[in-house]
């Protein structure tokens, strides 16, 4: 379930990034156009969802760093006396 939420959050973050790319290149905000203005409650909801998704996706970055930095330790079998 957590993996599904993380994948969904990453997809929403990418969509939000694409929206900001369109804003930067063409001065056209898709979310604001869809919601009839950037300050409308619906637009603010979408922006909030993208922000929370970004925070969840940030956790994926740290998980990747942690996996790269963890050394694998093998346990030896106890000796028989």
C-alpha positions in Angstrom: 0.0 0.0 0.0 2.8 2.4 0.9 4.5 1.6 -2.5 1.3 2.6 -4.3 1.0 5.8 -2.4 4.7 6.7 -3.2 4.2 5.9 -6.9 1.1 8.0 -7.0 2.8 10.9 -5.2 5.7 10.7 -7.6 3.3 10.8 -10.6 1.5 13.9 -9.1 4.9 15.6 -8.4 5.9 15.0 -12.1 2.6 16.4 -13.3 3.1 19.4 -11.0 6.6 19.9 -12.4 5.3 19.8 -15.9 2.7 22.4 -15.0 5.5 24.7 -13.7 7.5 24.1 -16.8 4.5 25.3 -18.9 4.2 28.3 -16.6 7.9 29.1 -17.0 8.0 28.7 -20.8 4.6 29.9 -21.9 3.2 31.9 -18.9 0.2 29.6 -18.9 -0.9 27.9 -15.7 -2.9 24.8 -16.6 -4.2 24.4 -13.0 -5.3 28.0 -12.8 -7.0 27.8 -16.2 -8.8 24.6 -15.1 -9.9 26.1 -11.8 -10.8 29.6 -13.1 -7.9 31.3 -11.2 -4.9 30.4 -9.1 -6.5 31.7 -5.9 -9.7 29.6 -6.2 -10.2 26.9 -3.7 -10.0 24.1 -6.3 -6.6 25.4 -7.6 -5.3 25.8 -4.1 -6.3 22.2 -3.4 -4.4 21.0 -6.4 -1.4 23.0 -5.5 -1.5 21.6 -1.9 -1.8 18.0 -3.3 1.3 18.6 -5.5 3.2 20.0 -2.5 2.4 17.1 -0.2 3.3 14.7 -3.1 6.6 16.5 -3.4 7.3 15.9 0.3 6.5 12.2 0.0 8.7 12.0 -3.1 11.5 13.7 -1.2 11.4 10.7 1.1 12.2 8.5 -2.0 15.4 10.4 -2.5 16.6 9.8 1.0 15.6 6.1 0.7 17.8 5.8 -2.3 20.8 7.5 -0.5 20.3 5.2 2.4 20.4 2.1 0.2 23.6 3.2 -1.4 25.4 4.0 1.8 24.4 0.9 3.8 27.1 -1.7 3.8 25.9 -5.3 3.7 26.9 -7.2 6.7 27.0 -10.9 6.6 26.7 -12.8 9.8 29.0 -15.7 10.5 27.7 -19.0 11.7 28.5 -19.6 15.4 31.3 -22.0 15.9 30.5 -25.3 17.5 32.5 -26.1 20.6 
